[in-house]
Amino acid sequence: MFVTVAGNICLKVCALVCPRAQLTPAAAECVCVCVCVCVYVCEDPVCAMSVSVIIKWGGQEYSISSLSEEDTVMDLKQSIKTLTGVLPERQKLLGLKVKGKPAEDEVKLGSLKLKPNTKIMMMGTREESLEEVLAPPPENDDVVNDFDIEEEVIEVENREENLAKIARRVKDYKVEELNPPREGKRLLVLDVDYTLFDHKSCAETGQELMRPYLHEFLTSAYEDYDIVIWSATSMKWIDAKMKELGVTDNPNYKITFMLDSAAMITVHTPKRGVVEVKPLGVIWGKYGEFYNRKNTIMFDDIGRNFLMNPQNGLKIRPFMKAHLNREKDRELYKLAQYLKEIGKLDDFSGLNHKHWERYLSKRQNH
């Protein structure tokens, strides 16, 4: 069988080797073990660098062809998560080995010498209900494993492979706007878990786990900022949480759009290995006429999410143990004032958000 692929000069040759060759390929696959040999002949160097695999899970097959040899196993897992909803830490990829051992997340796909359309079986389960969102997660939460980003920044912020990943997200990630960007507004990007919502404690409703002053904070911020939600989970869970918190259709403010984990990238750090980050360059690349380094600020309780844009990140104190801290947590109340103060500036690049409380105190005392 010969197949011409549009845009590249490729020939695909597939031969079915099966002791029951008289059956059709579809039928033969059901009753015996078949081997599919695929050979690509390609004159396009871009094509030669691409990696295409087929993931078998839950009785279905998922084709992934958007990766390159420079991408890692974690990048592959992220693509799988986008298609299946199974989180990377819950995925077990059978047969993906290096020197007889399971391939680590930081291993580049090119080193695995995968043949085109290699079939990989995955084992793993996805989140099933909103009750799981409200139930306590495992104790080894990312919050306790966070690290100071300053010494890592120089190593990753401008590395060519990381910028290439951002460029691919700008090109391929589809943003569903909830409300159009507004001319002249700054941009506020907000994490969800532990920033706006305590997702670890038990509760009957999400309202019980909502961070104090959330709606007052968003109402105040909306006067000067377009608001974007960015969470390291799937979009269906972001939707569920925002509706549960009463954010989605609040009459006092509007959310411009929401981003999920598929908009994130993985980067390799010298000391911590492969980590996931939220590169603001994805937003700037898609909405450069509205947002840039000078008018964007991001709140997140995990500092490593700022690795690709440290100047724009503000590490918020995590909101945990809601039942104990609901009465005394004033983080959003104070940050609303900080946003109001810096909203008067044309350029945020001279600010050090690490010292936001000191900045606010000085402004309020003048």
C-alpha positions in Angstrom: 0.0 0.0 0.0 1.4 3.4 -1.0 0.2 6.6 0.6 1.2 10.1 -0.4 1.2 12.5 2.5 0.2 16.1 1.6 2.9 18.6 2.4 5.8 16.0 2.5 7.2 13.6 0.0 6.6 10.4 1.9 6.0 6.8 0.9 4.5 4.4 3.5 4.8 0.7 2.9 2.9 -1.6 5.3 3.1 -5.4 5.1 0.9 -7.6 7.3 2.7 -10.7 8.6 0.1 -13.2 10.0 -0.4 -16.9 10.0 -4.1 -16.3 9.1 -3.3 -14.1 6.1 -6.5 -15.2 4.3 -8.4 -13.1 6.8 -8.9 -9.4 6.5 -6.4 -7.3 8.6 -9.2 -6.2 10.9 -10.4 -9.8 11.5 -6.9 -11.2 11.8 -6.0 -8.7 14.5 -8.8 -10.1 16.6 -7.6 -13.7 16.6 -3.9 -13.6 16.3 -0.8 -11.6 16.9 0.0 -9.5 13.8 3.1 -7.5 13.0 2.8 -4.3 11.0 6.1 -3.2 9.3 6.1 0.4 8.3 8.9 2.1 6.3 9.0 5.8 5.6 11.0 7.3 2.8 11.0 11.1 3.2 13.0 13.9 1.6 11.6 16.5 4.0 14.0 17.0 7.0 11.1 18.3 9.1 9.2 15.1 8.5 12.2 13.1 9.3 12.3 14.6 12.8 8.7 14.0 13.6 7.4 11.2 15.9 4.1 9.5 15.4 2.7 6.9 17.8 -0.6 5.2 18.4 -1.8 4.8 22.0 -4.0 1.8 22.8 -6.2 2.4 25.9 -9.7 1.5 26.9 -10.4 -0.5 23.8 -9.6 2.5 21.6 -6.6 3.8 19.6 -5.4 7.4 19.8 -3.1 8.7 17.1 -0.4 11.3 18.1 1.7 12.9 15.4 2.4 16.4 16.7 5.6 15.5 18.6 9.3 15.7 17.5 12.4 13.7 18.4 13.4 16.6 20.7 10.3 16.1 22.8 10.4 14.0 25.9 8.4 11.1 27.4 6.6 13.7 29.6 5.6 15.6 26.4 4.1 12.3 25.1 2.3 11.8 28.4 0.9 15.3 28.2 -0.4 14.6 24.7 -2.0 11.4 25.9 -3.6 13.3 28.8 -5.2 15.8 26.3 -6.7 12.9 24.3 -7.7 10.6 27.2 -8.0 12.7 30.4 -5.6 10.3 32.2 -3.0 12.3 34.2 0.7 11.7 33.4 1.4 10.4 36.9 -1.4 7.8 36.4 -0.1 6.6 33.1 2.0 3.4 32.6 3.3 3.0 29.1 4.0 -0.6 28.3 7.0 -1.4 26.2 8.6 2.1 26.3 12.0 1.1 27.5 15.6 2.2 27.5 18.2 -0.5 28.0 15.6 -2.8 29.3 14.2 -0.3 31.9 11.1 1.9 31.7 11.9 5.2 30.0 12.1 8.1 32.5 10.0 11.3 31.9 13.0 13.3 30.8 14.1 10.9 28.1 13.9 12.3 24.6 11.7 10.4 22.1 14.4 10.5 19.5 16.6 8.3 21.7 13.9 5.6 21.8 14.2 4.9 18.1 10.5 4.5 17.7 9.2 3.4 14.3 6.5 5.5 12.7 3.0 4.7 14.2 4.5 2.5 16.9 1.6 1.1 19.0 2.0 1.7 22.7 -0.4 0.2 25.2 -1.3 2.4 28.2 -2.6 1.5 31.6 -4.2 4.1 33.7 -7.5 5.6 35.0 -8.8 9.1 34.9 -10.7 11.2 37.4 -14.3 10.1 37.4 -16.5 12.6 39.3 -16.6 16.1 40.9 -16.6 14.3 44.2 -13.0 13.4 43.6 -12.2 17.1 43.1 -13.6 17.8 46.5 -12.0 14.8 48.3 -8.6 14.8 49.8 -5.8 14.1 47.3 -2.7 12.1 48.2 -0.4 13.7 50.7 2.5 14.1 48.3 1.0 17.3 46.8 3.1 19.5 44.5 2.9 22.4 47.0 5.2 20.7 49.4 7.7 19.8 46.6 8.0 23.4 45.2 11.4 25.0 44.9 12.9 28.5 44.6 13.0 29.3 40.9 15.7 32.0 40.9 18.7 29.7 40.4 17.0 27.7 37.7 15.7 30.6 35.6 18.8 31.4 33.6 19.1 27.8 32.6 15.7 27.4 31.0 14.0 30.7 30.2 15.7 31.3 26.8 16.7 27.8 25.8 15.8 27.2 22.1 14.0 23.9 22.6 11.7 25.5 25.2 10.9 28.4 23.0 10.1 26.0 20.2 7.6 24.2 22.5 5.9 27.5 23.2 5.8 28.2 19.4 4.0 24.9 18.9 1.5 25.7 21.6 0.8 29.1 20.0 0.2 27.3 16.7 -1.7 24.3 17.9 -3.5 25.0 21.2 -7.1 26.2 20.6 -8.3 28.9 23.0 -12.1 29.1 23.5 -12.8 32.8 24.4 -15.6 33.3 26.9 -15.4 37.1 26.5 -13.4 39.2 24.1 -10.1 40.9 25.3 -10.6 44.6 26.1 -8.4 47.3 24.7 -6.2 49.0 27.2 -6.6 46.4 30.0 -3.8 44.6 31.8 -3.8 40.9 32.0 -4.2 38.8 35.2 -3.6 35.1 35.0 -4.8 33.0 37.9 -4.1 29.5 39.1 -7.0 27.6 40.7 -6.0 24.9 43.2 -4.7 26.4 46.5 -4.8 29.9 44.8 -8.6 30.3 44.6 -9.8 27.0 46.0 -8.7 24.5 48.7 -9.0 21.3 46.7 -7.5 19.1 49.5 -10.0 19.5 52.3 -13.3 17.6 52.5 -16.5 19.5 52.0 -20.1 19.0 50.7 -19.8 21.9 48.2 -17.0 23.8 46.5 -18.3 27.0 48.1 -17.0 25.8 51.5 -13.5 25.5 50.0 -13.5 28.9 48.2 -10.8 31.3 49.3 -12.2 34.3 51.3 -12.8 37.5 49.3 -12.7 35.6 45.9 -15.6 37.4 44.3 -14.6 40.8 45.8 -11.1 40.3 44.5 -12.2 39.3 40.9 -14.7 42.2 40.8 -12.0 44.7 41.8 -9.4 43.2 39.4 -11.8 43.2 36.5 -11.9 47.0 36.5 -8.3 47.1 35.3 -7.5 43.6 34.1 -8.7 41.0 31.7 -8.9 37.8 33.7 -7.6 34.4 32.5 -7.8 31.1 34.5 -4.9 28.6 34.0 -4.9 25.3 35.9 -2.7 22.3 35.5 -5.7 20.0 35.0 -8.2 19.1 32.3 -10.7 21.7 31.0 -13.7 19.7 32.2 -12.4 20.0 35.8 -11.7 23.7 35.4 -15.2 24.2 34.1 -16.6 22.2 37.0 -14.7 24.1 39.6 -15.5 27.5 38.2 -19.2 26.8 38.1 -19.1 25.3 41.6 -17.4 28.5 42.8 -19.9 30.8 41.0 -17.2 32.3 38.9 -18.3 31.4 35.4 -21.5 33.5 35.2 -20.9 36.1 37.9 -22.6 39.4 36.9 -19.8 41.5 38.4 -16.9 40.4 36.3 -16.1 38.3 33.3 -13.5 35.6 32.5 -11.8 36.2 29.1 -10.8 32.6 28.6 -9.4 29.5 30.5 -6.4 27.4 29.8 -5.8 23.8 30.9 -2.7 21.6 31.2 -2.5 21.1 27.4 -1.2 24.7 27.1 1.7 24.0 29.5 5.1 22.7 28.5 7.8 20.6 30.1 11.3 22.0 30.7 14.4 20.3 31.9 16.1 22.0 34.9 19.7 21.1 36.0 18.7 20.3 39.6 15.1 19.1 39.4 14.9 17.3 36.1 11.8 17.6 34.0 9.0 19.9 35.3 5.8 21.3 33.9 5.5 25.1 33.6 2.9 27.7 32.5 4.6 29.8 29.8 2.9 33.2 29.4 4.5 33.3 25.9 1.6 31.1 24.8 -0.9 33.9 25.6 1.4 36.6 24.3 1.9 34.7 21.1 -1.8 34.4 20.5 -2.9 37.8 21.8 0.2 40.0 21.2 -2.0 43.0 20.3 -3.4 43.1 23.8 -1.0 41.4 26.2 2.8 41.4 26.7 5.6 41.2 29.3 4.9 44.8 30.4 1.2 44.4 31.3 0.9 40.8 32.5 0.9 39.3 36.1 0.3 35.7 37.1 -0.7 34.4 40.5 0.2 30.8 41.4 1.1 29.0 44.6 3.8 26.9 42.8 6.8 29.0 41.9 8.2 26.7 39.2 5.2 27.5 37.0 7.0 30.9 36.5 10.2 29.4 35.1 9.7 30.7 31.6 8.5 34.1 32.8 9.8 34.8 36.3 9.4 38.6 36.1 5.7 38.2 35.7 5.0 35.7 38.5 3.7 36.4 42.0 3.8 33.4 44.3 0.7 33.5 46.4 0.4 31.8 49.8 -1.4 28.5 49.3 -4.9 28.4 50.8 -5.2 25.1 52.6 -7.2 23.7 55.5 -10.1 25.9 54.6 -12.2 25.1 57.6 -9.4 26.3 59.9 -8.2 29.3 57.8 -11.3 30.7 56.3 -11.8 33.3 58.9 -8.2 34.6 58.9 -7.0 34.3 55.3 -6.8 37.8 53.8 -4.5 37.2 50.9 -6.9 38.1 48.1 -8.1 41.1 50.0 -4.6 42.5 50.1 -3.7 41.4 46.6 -6.7 43.3 45.2 -5.1 46.4 46.6 -1.8 45.6 45.1 -3.3 45.0 41.7 -5.1 48.4 42.0 -1.8 50.1 42.8 0.3 48.6 40.0 -2.6 49.0 37.6 -1.7 52.7 37.5 1.7 51.8 35.9 2.3 51.5 32.1 5.0 48.9 32.6 5.3 46.1 35.2 8.8 45.1 34.2 10.4 47.2 36.9 8.5 45.5 39.7 9.6 42.7 41.9 6.4 40.8 42.8 8.3 38.8 45.4 8.1 41.9 47.6 4.6 42.9 46.7 3.6 43.4 50.4 6.5 45.9 50.9 5.5 47.8 47.8 1.9 48.0 48.9 2.8 49.1 52.4 5.0 52.0 51.0 2.3 53.1 48.6 -0.4 53.1 51.3 1.8 55.1 53.8 2.4 57.9 51.3 
